[in-house]
Amino acid sequence: MKFLVVNDDGITAPGLAALKEVLEGRGEVVVIAPQDQHSGMSHAITLYQPIRLRKQEQGYTVTGTPADCVKMAVHGLGYKPDLILSGINNGANLGMDVLYSGTVAAALEGVLNGIPSIAVSLCGALEFLPSATQILEELLFAEPGFVNKPELMPQGGVININIPALPRENIRGVLFTSLGVRRYEGILDRRSDPRGGCYYWLGGTPGILESDDLDIDLVAVDQGYVSITPLKLDLTYYEELERLRKQK
């Protein structure tokens, strides 16, 4: 089996190395990652400057975005994997955060190229990366797993996996969930530079969850469950489309 490993945290990210280790010995593995940190890039692609591909010890680096990495693999190297895995991201990709996620976007780029794809995120401290890799290995290769049972993969969509930052024995199970809505507080941090000018850091802290519904990804992870959410590319608002058609 042929695997492509990508991410948005960059070629030196511990999660990327851990993901590669999960796959080694199970097939051919090619790694292509951004040269630098590209979190929050969503599905951006590089149009107005050249993209450079370099071979390093960890894999190939690209002077571009996570989506560029997939394009480079398929159209640059001519490598058509059986499965793309994006991650393991250093931080959660839950709720509406998937709209900004380079990790999720790389997986969606795989689907645009007709390749089944999975995005994987660790929702907290990297000290729990060994636990996350153990869980991911089970999800991929245990019976039934996404690798040995490919019919589990959504047609025209991706699987988005979020793993709580907990020891393996404290993980309560796996739930199939929908996207929640998380609001942030203190999104803009205004600061002053030494010359009296102002600048801003974009960030924020998650607000309090307003639901206890375990069918929602945010709640599931908060309660110690692995969240698995199928995502699709088609953003068409079909109900509204029908309403508009009836107005004519």
C-alpha positions in Angstrom: 0.0 0.0 0.0 1.2 3.5 -0.8 0.9 6.3 1.8 1.4 10.0 1.6 2.1 11.9 4.8 1.6 15.7 5.0 1.0 18.3 7.6 0.8 22.0 8.3 3.2 22.2 11.3 6.3 21.8 9.1 8.8 19.1 8.3 10.4 19.1 11.8 7.1 18.6 13.7 7.0 15.7 16.2 3.5 14.7 15.0 4.8 14.2 11.5 7.6 11.9 12.6 5.1 10.0 14.8 2.7 9.5 11.9 5.4 8.3 9.7 6.5 5.8 12.3 3.0 4.4 12.5 3.0 3.7 8.8 6.6 2.4 8.4 6.7 -1.3 7.6 3.1 -1.3 6.3 3.8 -0.1 2.8 5.5 2.6 0.9 5.6 6.0 2.7 6.4 9.4 1.1 6.5 12.5 3.3 6.0 16.0 1.9 5.6 18.9 4.4 5.9 22.7 4.4 9.3 24.0 5.0 7.9 26.3 7.7 4.9 26.5 10.0 1.7 26.9 8.0 -1.1 26.5 10.6 -4.2 28.4 9.9 -3.5 28.5 6.1 -6.7 26.6 5.3 -6.8 25.7 1.6 -4.5 28.4 0.4 -2.2 27.6 -2.6 0.9 29.4 -3.9 0.2 31.2 -7.2 2.5 34.3 -7.4 5.9 32.8 -6.5 7.8 29.6 -7.4 7.5 26.5 -5.2 10.7 24.7 -4.4 10.9 21.0 -3.6 13.8 19.8 -1.5 14.8 16.3 -0.3 15.8 16.1 3.4 16.3 13.4 5.9 12.7 13.6 7.2 11.2 13.7 3.7 10.5 16.3 1.0 10.0 20.0 2.0 7.9 22.4 0.0 8.2 26.2 0.1 4.4 26.4 0.1 1.2 25.5 1.9 -0.2 22.1 3.0 -2.4 22.0 -0.1 0.7 22.7 -2.2 2.3 19.6 -0.6 -0.4 17.3 -2.0 -0.3 19.0 -5.4 3.4 18.5 -5.5 3.2 14.9 -4.6 0.6 14.0 -7.2 1.5 16.4 -10.0 5.1 17.1 -9.3 6.5 13.7 -8.2 3.8 11.7 -10.0 3.1 9.9 -6.7 -0.5 8.6 -6.4 -0.9 7.1 -3.0 -3.7 4.8 -1.8 -4.2 6.9 1.3 -3.2 10.4 2.4 -2.7 11.1 6.2 -2.4 14.7 7.3 -1.0 15.4 10.8 -0.6 14.5 13.6 -1.5 18.2 14.2 -0.2 19.9 17.3 -3.6 21.1 18.5 -7.3 20.4 17.9 -9.2 20.8 14.7 -12.7 20.8 16.0 -15.9 22.6 15.2 -15.6 25.6 12.8 -11.8 25.6 13.3 -11.8 23.1 10.4 -12.4 26.0 8.1 -9.0 27.5 8.9 -7.1 24.3 9.3 -4.2 23.5 7.0 -4.3 20.0 8.3 -7.8 19.4 7.2 -7.3 21.3 3.9 -4.4 19.0 2.9 -6.7 16.1 3.4 -9.5 17.8 1.3 -6.9 18.5 -1.4 -6.3 14.7 -1.5 -10.0 14.1 -2.1 -10.0 16.7 -4.9 -7.4 14.5 -6.5 -9.5 11.3 -6.0 -7.4 10.0 -3.1 -9.0 8.9 0.2 -7.7 11.1 3.0 -7.6 11.4 6.8 -6.8 14.4 9.0 -5.5 13.6 12.5 -5.0 16.1 15.4 -3.9 15.8 19.0 -6.0 18.1 21.2 -3.4 19.2 23.6 0.2 18.7 25.0 2.7 16.8 22.9 3.6 14.7 25.9 0.5 12.7 25.0 1.7 12.0 21.4 2.6 8.4 22.1 -0.9 7.8 23.3 -2.3 9.5 20.2 -0.1 7.4 17.9 -1.2 4.2 19.6 -4.9 5.1 19.1 -4.3 6.1 15.5 -2.6 2.8 14.8 -5.6 1.0 16.1 -8.1 3.1 14.1 -6.1 2.5 10.9 -5.1 -1.1 11.2 -7.2 -2.9 13.8 -10.3 -4.8 12.7 -12.2 -3.0 11.4 -9.9 -0.2 10.5 -9.8 2.5 7.9 -7.0 0.8 6.0 -8.2 -2.8 6.0 -11.8 -1.8 5.5 -11.6 1.1 2.9 -15.4 1.1 2.5 -15.5 3.0 5.8 -14.0 6.1 4.1 -16.6 8.6 2.9 -17.0 9.1 -0.9 -16.0 12.6 -1.8 -15.1 13.5 1.8 -12.4 13.1 4.5 -12.2 11.6 7.9 -11.3 14.2 10.6 -9.9 12.5 13.8 -9.3 14.5 17.0 -7.6 12.7 19.9 -7.8 14.0 23.5 -4.5 14.8 25.2 -4.8 12.0 27.7 -3.0 8.8 28.6 -4.2 5.8 26.6 -5.9 4.2 29.6 -7.9 7.3 30.2 -9.4 7.5 26.7 -13.1 6.6 27.1 -13.7 5.4 23.6 -14.4 6.5 20.1 -17.5 8.5 19.0 -18.7 9.5 15.5 -19.6 13.1 15.8 -20.8 16.3 14.0 -19.1 19.6 14.0 -19.8 21.9 16.8 -19.5 25.7 17.1 -16.8 27.1 19.4 -16.5 30.8 20.1 -13.3 32.4 21.2 -12.6 35.2 23.7 -9.9 37.8 23.3 -9.3 37.1 19.6 -7.1 40.2 19.1 -4.2 41.0 21.4 -3.2 44.7 20.9 0.4 45.6 21.7 2.7 48.5 21.2 6.1 48.5 19.6 9.2 50.4 20.9 8.4 53.4 18.5 4.8 53.8 19.8 3.1 52.0 16.9 0.5 49.3 17.6 0.4 45.8 16.3 -1.8 42.8 16.9 -1.5 39.1 17.6 -4.4 37.0 16.4 -5.4 34.2 18.8 -7.9 33.9 21.5 -9.0 31.3 24.1 -11.9 28.9 23.7 -15.1 30.0 25.4 -17.1 27.7 27.7 -18.9 24.8 26.0 -22.7 25.5 25.9 -23.7 21.9 25.3 -23.2 18.4 26.8 -24.2 16.6 23.7 -21.7 13.8 23.0 -22.7 13.8 19.3 -20.8 17.1 18.9 -17.0 16.8 18.3 -16.1 19.6 20.9 -18.0 17.9 23.6 -16.8 14.4 22.8 -13.1 15.4 23.1 -13.8 17.4 26.2 -15.3 14.4 27.8 -12.3 12.2 26.9 -13.5 10.5 23.7 -11.8 10.3 20.3 -13.9 12.2 17.9 -14.3 11.1 14.3 -16.2 13.4 11.9 -16.7 12.8 8.2 -16.3 16.1 6.2 -17.3 16.8 2.7 -16.2 19.3 0.0 -19.7 20.3 -1.2 -20.7 23.5 0.7 -23.9 23.9 -1.2 -26.8 25.0 1.1 -29.3 22.6 -0.5 -32.4 23.6 1.6 -31.8 27.3 0.8 -31.2 26.4 -2.9 -34.6 24.8 -3.1 -36.3 27.8 -1.4 -34.7 30.2 -3.9 -35.8 28.1 -6.8 -39.4 28.2 -5.6 -39.3 32.0 -5.6 -39.1 32.1 -9.4 
